[in-house]
Amino acid sequence: MRVIPVLDLKGGNAVHARGGRREHYERVRSKLAPPESDAIALARAYRDVLGSTECYLADLDAIGGAEPQWPLVRAITAGGMRWLIDAACTTTHRAQEILAAGAARVVVALETLSGFNSLAEACRVVGADRVVFSLDLYHGTPVVRAGSAVRDDPLDLAREAVSAGIAALLILDLARVGAGGGIDLELVSRIRQTLPEIELLAGGGVEREEDLTRAARVGLDGVLVATALHDGRIGAAQIQAVSRGAGAPRRPPHASDSR
């Protein structure tokens, strides 16, 4: 299983996500990369201190409806690694912009999705192997865009995303982000049993090494982690241990994605 560090951007800074209440996010203070909030330094620390080769980046300004922070995103991705980037991918044009900014894979998130036709179009235009669908939840309830015509059952949404063409699914419960308590393993298990071939990722709630072990046991291919990396509860040794124990990813990244 892969451990995927998270970098959240807001107003040009790296911020510490907690509970999905983005208006209250503060500049991140990380043991990995002082000074606080330096997004480029934090990305480098993920690579150099933790040995990470894959990271997740969320442009919270773009998700909130503002213009993406392209210059900063490009500076971050220039440091290497494979980046999964959520910058409010609502159109195929935006998907292509995200790839041009250095992403290896585009995250199409439920909270900004107008309908599964647009997800299918993104898979068709940029390639299904370069799209990750983010099943956004808040305390287990899907977070949907106002006026969108999507269902409200997580398992049904996962099935619809697969029907739209995706090969990778991220379960992300925003209420659990930065709050500990672990990933919703029951939901993970239901989706894994229903969709055994999908590449399955999850985020929100990982706070210690035991959470990584449990996540690997229920069949996750990767987990997103931030808070436990910043305060040092999970470090390079724990990441390497779970990576060795879980073996290779279910669906290896396409060779053309390497950066």
N, C-alpha and C positions, 0 to 999 in steps of 0.2 A: 504494500500500500504506500502511496505517495503522501507526503506531508507538504502542503502547498501554503506558503506564507501569504498573508494578505496585506495589501497596501491600499488604504482609503485616502483619497485626495479631496480636499475641500478648501477653496480659496487659496490655492497654491501651496498648501501645507499638507503633510501627512497627519491624519487625525485618528483618534482612538475611538472606534465604533463601540457603542454600548446600547443595547436594547432597542436598536432601530430608531431611536429618537434623534434624528440627524441634526436638528437645531441645537442640540446640547452637546454634540461631539466637540471634544477639546483636542488641542494639539497633542500628538502622541509623545510620550516620554518613554523611551525604550533603552534598556540596558545594552542593547545591541549597537546603538548608533547615536550617541550624543553628538551635536546638540539636538534638542527637541524639534520635531516637526520637519526635519530636512528629509524630504522624500527620496532624493537621489542617494543620500548617504544611507538611508534605511534599506533601499533596494540593494545597494552594494554590500551591506552587512548580511542581508539574506543570502547573498551569493558567497561572500568570503568567510563569514563567521559560521553560518549554518551549513554551507555547502549545497545550497538549494540550486536547482536547475530550472525550476518551474514556479511561477508566482501568479497571484491573482491581484488585479488592480481594478478598483471601482472609482470612477470619476463621479463623485457625488453631486458636483455642480451640474454636470450633464444630465444625470438622472433626475435632478430637480427641475430641469427645463432650461437651464442656461447653456451657453456654448461650451463645448468640451475644452479642456485645458491641453490642447494639442502640443504646444511647445514643451511643456513639462512632461507630458506623456512620452514624447519622442526622446527627451533627454534621459528618462528613466529606462526605457527599453533599449537605448543605445548601449547600456552596460551589459548586455547579454541576457541569457536565460530565455525560457519560453514563457510568454505572458498571456494569460487569459484576461481579457479586458472587457469590462462592462462600462460603456459610455452611452447608455440609452440608445441601444440599437433598435430603432423603430422603422428603418427603411434599409433597402439594399445599398443605397448610397452611403448611409452611415456605416454599414458593415464594411464596405470597402475602405472608408476613411479610417476605421479602427485598424484594419490590417495594414494600411499604409503608414500608420503611426507606430508600427512595430509589433502589433499583436501576432501571436501564433494562432490564437483562436479567439473568436468573437463570442462574447456572452450575450445571448438574447434573453432578457429577463421578463418574467411574467408581469411584474409591476408596471412595465412600460409597453407591454404587448397589446396591440389592438385586436389581434385575432390570430388563429393558427395558420391562416393563409399567408400572412406575412412571415411567419417562421419558416414555412415551406419554401417561400420564395428566397429567403436568405440561404437556406440549405442548397437550393438549386443554383444560385448565382455564385456563391463563394465556396461551395463544397461542404457536404455534411460533416466531413472530418475536421472542418475548421469552425464549427458551430457548437457551442455548449448552451443548452437551455437551462435557465435558472428557475426552478420551481420556488418562487418566493412565498414565504409563509410568515405569519405573525401569530405566535402561540398555536401553531398548527393550522390556522385558517389562511387560505390563499389570499395574497395581496394582488388585487387586480386593478387595472387601469379603469378609471371612470368611463362608463359607456361601452366597455369592451364586452364582447359576447363570448365569454368563456365560462366553463363550469366552476363549481366551488368545491369539488372533491379532489384532493391531491392525487389520488390514484387515477381517477379519470383524466386529470390534466396530464399526468405522466404518459398515459396511453396515447392521448391526442398528440403530444409532442413527438412521440415515436412514430405515429402515423404521418406526421408532417415531415419526417425524414431525419430527425436528429439521431446521433449515435452516442451522445454524451449528455447526461442529466445531472444537474447540481441541485440538491435539496438544501435550501438556505432559509433557516428560521431566524428572522431578524430579531425577534424578542430574546433569543438565546445568545446572540452575539455579545461577547464581552461580559456575559452574566454567569458563565459557568453552567453547571448542571448537566452537561453532556449533550450529545446529539440525540435526537428522537430515534432511537434504535428500532422501536416498533414500526414506525413508518418506513424506515430504511429496509427492514426485513420484508415488509409487505411489497414494496416496490421491487426489491431484488427478486423475490419469488415470482412476481408477476412478469417482470421483464429481465430474465436471467442473462440476456446477451448485452444489455446496455452497459456502457461505461458509467459508473455511478459514483458521484462525488457528493460530499455533504459539508456544511459549515454551520457554525453557531453552537457554542457550548463546550468546546474542547478546553479542558483546563489542566489536565495532567496526563502522564504517560499511560495510565490505565485506560483513559478514554480512547487513546490511539489503539490500544490492544483490542478493546471491545469493538471499535469501528472496523478493524480488519477482520474480526471474527464473523461479523454479520455480512461481509461481502462487499464492503466499500473498496473502491479502487483508489480513492484519494480523499483527504480531508483538508479543509481550509482552517488555518490557525493564525491568530494574531496575538491576543492578550497574553497567553501563556508563553509566547516567544519573547514579548516585551519585558515581562517580569522575571524571566529566567526559569520558570517551572518546566519548560520543555526546551531542550537545546540540541546541539548537533548529535550528541550521543544517543538521545532518545529517538531522534529522527532516523538515524542510521539503523538503530535496532529494529524499529518497526518496518523499515524499508526492506531490510534483509529478511525479516521473518515472513513478510507477506508475498515475497517473490515479485515477479514482473507485473506491470500493469495488464489489465484484461485486454485493452485495446491500445497497443503501442502507438505513440504519436507518429503521424506521417513524416517521412524523412524530410519533406519540403518545409516542415514547420520549424526545423531547428534554426536557432539564431545565436 
